[in-house]
Amino acid sequence: MSSMREMIAVSFALPAESSGLIDLLQDKQSVAIGPAKVAQGKIGERAVAIVHTGVGRKSCENRIDKFLGETRPKVFIGAGFAGAVREGLKIGELVLAENFSDPRLLLSAQEILRQRNVQTIKLFTATAIVDSIDERNRIAREHGADAVEMETEYIAAACTAHAIPMLSLRAISDSPHQPFPAPPNVLFNVERQKTDGVRLAFYLLTHPLAIGRLSRFAGQVAQARNAIAQGLVALIKQLPD
């Protein structure tokens, strides 16, 4: 797909993260590339491709390598949500991962997003969904990280292998004081790459207080989704050629 070589590609783990940006695409169409469905369109005058990697290493490596091999975009932005592991990062706050970003792209993004109070951090890619305060504290202590997610390390490795400059931009969706509303294995099954509705319903039935927490968490997700969409629009329109 030589027509994609001038595109900016953006990845998200799941449609729940990307829907805000996809809604803003002009001239939108969907194409299949390897195992992934890709949304293509325009933001301003820039051509954009949005790919979903799935959650975790197994799904991400399989999809991202095939996507980059077939498309070779001009710039790749690894986007989505992240969980804070230190105090000071707020829900909906934008974070740039210094350790996973091309230095030139990072400098441009810092300037473009300066008025949005973007934070430059160290991001850690975990092998499982992280929620407990103890686990967040351990990651902060042992890895010097500020936030955690499950895909960026593998995306960065693929971008390096294909010689494609990458930028990592995420929005904070949860934190030590605003964690997930239920155990991670209830909220999302990584092996099946989806939420088990029956399991979640049973959990809520047996833990009715979690219903209010789930509602609040939906608000956190919406806040993060809007922040990442608006931040990406600004980046895509203003990143230098």
N, C-alpha and C positions, 0 to 999 in steps of 0.2 A: 504493500500500500504506500507507494511513493508519495501520494497526496498528503499523507500524514506527517511527512518529515519536517514540515514547517510548523506543526502544531505544538501547543503546550499540552502535555498530558498531565492529568491529575488523578491520583488514586485515592480511594477510600476503602475501608474494609467492607462496609455494608451500605445499602441504600438508605438506611435511617440516618446516616451521616451526610450523604451526598445530595439528598433530595432538594435542599435549599438552593444549591448551585445548579442542579439540573433544571429546576423550575425557571432559572434565569437565562438558560441557553436560548439563543435565537437559531432559527433554521435547524431545529433539532431532528436527529435521526438516530436509529439504533442499528448497530452492526455487530456481528459475531467475529471475534478474533480468538482463535484457540478455544479454550473452555470458557471464555469470558464474554459477556455482553457489554458492548462499549457504547456510550452515548456520545455522539459527536454534534458539534454546533459551533456557535460563535458567541464570544463575549466582546462587545464592541466590534473592533476590526480583527480581533485575534481568533484564529481557529483553535478549538479546544476538544480534547478527547478525555472522557471520564471513564475510568475502569474500576471495577470492584475486585479487590484481592481476596475477599473472605478474611476470616479471623485466624491468626496464627500462622506458623511457619509452613506447614504442609500445603495449605490452600494457597498461601501467598506466593511461595516460590514457584509453584506450578503455573499459576496464572501470569505472574509478572514477567517471567523469563520469556514465555511465548509472546506476550504482548509487545515487549521491547524488541524481540527478534523480528517481528513482522512489521513494526511501525517505525521504530527509531525516531521518536519525537525530538524536537529541538531542545526542549527543556522538560524535565519531569518534576512535578511537585507531589510529594508524599503528604497527603492531608488526612483529616479525620479528627477523632477525639483522642484525648489522653487523660489519665488520672494523675492528679497531683500527689506527690509523695512527701512534699515539704510544705510548711506553712507559707502563706504569702501569695499563692496562686489562687485566683478566684474563678468561680464558675463562669464560663463564657470568655475567659481571658485567652488571647491569642499568644502562642508560644512558638518561637523558631528554635529548632534543634541545631545548635552550633556544631555538634559532633557528627551530624549526618548531612550537612549542607555544604555545597560548593561555596568557597569563601567569597567569590565575586557575586554570586546570587544572594548570599546572605547579607552582604553590605547593601545591595540594592533593596532587598526586602525590608531591612531595618529602617531605611529611609522612607520607603513608600508607606510603611505601616506605623511610622513614628507617632502620628496623631491618634492612632488606635491603641496606643500604650502597649505595643507588642513587647513581650519579654523574650530575651535570648537565654536559653537554658541548655542543660544537658539532659538528653532523653535516653531512657533505658528500654530496650525491647525484652519483654518477659516471655517465658514459655507457657505461662498460664495466666488466666484472668486474676488480677491482683485487687483485693478489696480490703482486707483487714488492716488496722492501724499498725499492728506488729510487722506485717509483711511490707507495708509501705515504708516504715521506719528502717527496716533491714536494707531495702533497696537504696534508700537515700544514704545510709551509712556506708554500705559496702561498695556501692558503685558511684557515689558522688552525684547521684541523679536528682533531678527536680520533678520529673514526671515520667510516667510509664505507659506503654502500649504494647502491641504484640506483632507488629509487621515491619517497622522502619528499617531495622538492621538488614533484613533480607531484601528489601527494596533497594537500599543503598548498595548492597553487594551486586545486585543485578545491574543497576545503573553504571557502576564502575566497570563491570565486565563488558558492557555494551558502549562504554565511553560516552555516556549521556550525563550532562550536568544535572544535579538534583538539588532540590530545596525541600526541607521538611518544615511544614507549617501545620500546627494542630490547635484545637481549642479545648480548654479544660472542661470536662463534663462531670467529674467527681473528685472528691478530695477526702482527706482524713475525717473532716467534720461533716461532709455531705457525701457519704458513700453510697454504694448500691443499696436498693431497697430490699433485696433478698439475696441469698447465697448465689455466687456467680454461676454454679452449675444448675441452679433453678432458672436463672434469667436467660442463659444461652448455652447450648450444647455445641462445643467447638467441633467435635467429631462430625456431627450432622449439619453444622453450620446453620442452625436455626434454633429458635426458642420452642421448647416442648410445651404447647399450650395446656395440655392436660396436667402436666407436672406443676406448671405455674399456678393454674387454677386451684389445684389441691393445696399448694402452699398457702395461697391467699385465704382459702377456706379455713385452714388450720392455724393461720397466723393473721387474723383480721386487722391487726394494727399495721401490717405491711401494706394494706391498701392505700392508706394515706401517704406512706413513704413512696409507694410506686407513683402516685399522682405527682408528688413533689419532684421525683426523679424525672418524670416526663417533662416537667418544666425546665429542669436543668439541661436535658437533651435538646429541647427546642432552643434554649438560649445558646448552647454551644453550636448547634446547627446553623443558626442565623449568623453567629459571629464568624464561623469559618467560611460561610458563603460570601459574606460581605468583604471579608479580608481577601479571599481569593479573587473576587471581582476586581478589587483595587490592584492586586498584584498582577493579574493577567493583563489588565489594560496598560499598566505602567512599567512593567519589566522592560529593560532595554533590549533591543534586537541583538 
